[in-house]
Amino acid sequence: MLRSKKVVSALNEVLTGELTSINQYFLHARMYKNWGLNALDKKCYKKSIKDMKQADAIIERVLFLQGLPNLQMLGKLLIGEETEEMLQCDMTFQQHQIPVLKNAISLCEQEQDYVSRELLEDILEYEEEHLDWLETQQYQIKHMGLQNYLQAQVIEGED
């Protein structure tokens, strides 16, 4: 299929975000696991795997468009040192990534690449849901207190 260089470029920009997200969420998951915060570990690990699948779909789309996926670019990882900071780092990352996705979706619409647009819309929906989850965690910390929140994140007997 003939490619739009603009669409391939936009897809590669989204890919950079997904590749960065994989690493950030994976490291946060392993930190949570080390601290025994199993619920947060599971959520971040699942997010990392989902981002890997999204990156794979983007790579396949770029190749289909006869472009070259750029796996060498990686954004800055925002890694926290404690739970509240980690959640804030993840929120900051999501707030940066969502406009990138929206711009790429708009470009795909202009270029009449509806398949790429649909792929990006699916990713956007997941990212917005995750941002909502992060906002919920911050709300819970504010209203429950950090100690009660952390206690709720420990799930005994589950791996």
C-alpha positions as CSV (number, residue, x, y, z in Angstrom):
1,M,0.0,0.0,0.0
2,L,1.2,3.5,-0.8
3,R,2.2,5.2,2.4
4,S,1.7,8.7,3.6
5,K,5.0,9.9,5.1
6,K,3.1,12.0,7.5
7,V,1.1,9.1,8.8
8,V,4.2,6.9,9.2
9,S,5.9,9.7,11.1
10,A,2.9,10.1,13.4
11,L,2.7,6.4,14.0
12,N,6.4,6.3,14.8
13,E,5.8,9.2,17.3
14,V,3.1,7.1,19.0
15,L,5.3,4.1,18.9
16,T,8.0,6.0,20.8
17,G,5.5,6.7,23.5
18,E,4.4,3.1,23.6
19,L,8.0,1.8,23.8
20,T,8.7,4.3,26.6
21,S,5.5,3.3,28.4
22,I,6.4,-0.4,28.3
23,N,9.7,0.3,30.2
24,Q,8.2,2.8,32.7
25,Y,5.3,0.7,33.7
26,F,7.3,-2.5,33.8
27,L,9.8,-1.0,36.2
28,H,7.1,0.5,38.3
29,A,5.4,-2.9,38.4
30,R,8.5,-4.6,39.6
31,M,9.1,-1.9,42.3
32,Y,5.5,-2.4,43.5
33,K,6.0,-6.2,43.5
34,N,9.2,-5.8,45.6
35,W,7.3,-3.7,48.1
36,G,4.4,-6.3,48.3
37,L,1.9,-3.9,46.7
38,N,0.4,-6.7,44.6
39,A,-2.6,-4.8,43.3
40,L,-0.4,-2.0,41.9
41,D,2.1,-4.6,40.6
42,K,-0.6,-6.4,38.6
43,K,-2.1,-3.2,37.2
44,C,1.2,-1.8,36.0
45,Y,2.4,-5.1,34.7
46,K,-0.8,-5.5,32.7
47,K,-0.4,-2.0,31.4
48,S,3.2,-2.8,30.3
49,I,2.0,-5.9,28.4
50,K,-0.9,-4.0,26.8
51,D,1.5,-1.3,25.6
52,M,3.7,-4.0,24.1
53,K,0.8,-5.4,22.2
54,Q,-0.1,-1.8,21.1
55,A,3.4,-1.2,19.9
56,D,3.3,-4.5,18.0
57,A,0.1,-3.4,16.2
58,I,1.7,0.0,15.3
59,I,4.9,-1.7,14.0
60,E,2.7,-4.0,11.8
61,R,0.8,-1.0,10.5
62,V,3.9,1.0,9.7
63,L,5.4,-2.0,7.8
64,F,2.1,-2.5,6.0
65,L,2.4,1.2,4.9
66,Q,5.9,0.4,3.6
67,G,7.5,2.5,6.3
68,L,10.2,1.7,8.7
69,P,9.2,1.5,12.4
70,N,11.6,3.4,14.6
71,L,12.4,1.2,17.6
72,Q,15.5,3.2,18.5
73,M,13.7,6.2,19.9
74,L,12.8,6.1,23.5
75,G,11.4,9.0,25.5
76,K,12.5,9.9,29.0
77,L,11.4,7.4,31.6
78,L,9.6,9.1,34.5
79,I,10.4,6.8,37.5
80,G,9.3,7.6,41.0
81,E,10.9,6.5,44.2
82,E,7.8,6.0,46.2
83,T,4.1,5.2,45.4
84,E,2.6,8.7,45.2
85,E,5.5,9.9,43.1
86,M,5.3,6.8,40.8
87,L,1.5,7.4,40.3
88,Q,2.2,11.1,39.5
89,C,5.0,10.1,37.0
90,D,2.6,7.8,35.3
91,M,-0.1,10.5,35.2
92,T,2.3,13.0,33.7
93,F,3.3,10.5,31.1
94,Q,-0.3,9.7,30.2
95,Q,-1.1,13.4,30.0
96,H,1.7,13.9,27.5
97,Q,0.8,10.8,25.4
98,I,-2.9,11.5,25.0
99,P,-2.4,14.7,22.9
100,V,0.1,12.9,20.8
101,L,-2.5,10.3,20.0
102,K,-5.2,12.8,19.3
103,N,-2.9,14.7,16.9
104,A,-2.1,11.4,15.1
105,I,-5.8,10.5,14.9
106,S,-6.5,13.9,13.4
107,L,-3.7,13.5,10.8
108,C,-5.0,10.1,9.8
109,E,-8.4,11.6,9.3
110,Q,-6.9,14.3,7.1
111,E,-4.9,11.8,5.1
112,Q,-7.9,9.5,4.8
113,D,-6.1,6.6,6.5
114,Y,-9.1,5.2,8.4
115,V,-7.5,2.0,9.4
116,S,-4.6,3.7,11.2
117,R,-7.1,6.1,12.7
118,E,-9.1,3.2,14.1
119,L,-6.0,1.6,15.5
120,L,-5.0,4.9,17.2
121,E,-8.6,5.5,18.5
122,D,-8.5,2.0,20.2
123,I,-5.2,2.9,21.8
124,L,-6.5,6.4,22.9
125,E,-9.5,4.8,24.5
126,Y,-7.3,2.5,26.6
127,E,-4.9,5.3,27.5
128,E,-7.8,7.6,28.6
129,E,-9.2,4.8,30.8
130,H,-5.8,4.3,32.4
131,L,-5.5,8.0,33.1
132,D,-8.9,7.8,34.8
133,W,-7.7,4.9,36.9
134,L,-4.6,7.0,37.9
135,E,-6.8,9.9,38.9
136,T,-8.9,7.5,41.0
137,Q,-5.8,6.3,42.8
138,Q,-4.8,9.9,43.6
139,Y,-8.4,10.6,44.9
140,Q,-8.2,7.5,47.1
141,I,-4.9,8.5,48.6
142,K,-6.2,12.0,49.3
143,H,-9.4,10.7,51.0
144,M,-8.2,7.5,52.6
145,G,-4.7,8.6,53.5
146,L,-1.6,7.0,52.1
147,Q,-1.3,4.3,54.8
148,N,-4.8,3.0,54.3
149,Y,-4.4,3.2,50.5
150,L,-1.2,1.2,50.6
151,Q,-2.8,-1.4,52.9
152,A,-5.6,-1.8,50.3
153,Q,-3.0,-2.5,47.6
154,V,-1.6,-5.6,49.5
155,I,-3.5,-8.7,48.3
156,E,-2.5,-11.7,50.3
157,G,-2.2,-15.1,48.6
158,E,-2.2,-13.9,45.1
159,D,0.7,-13.8,42.5
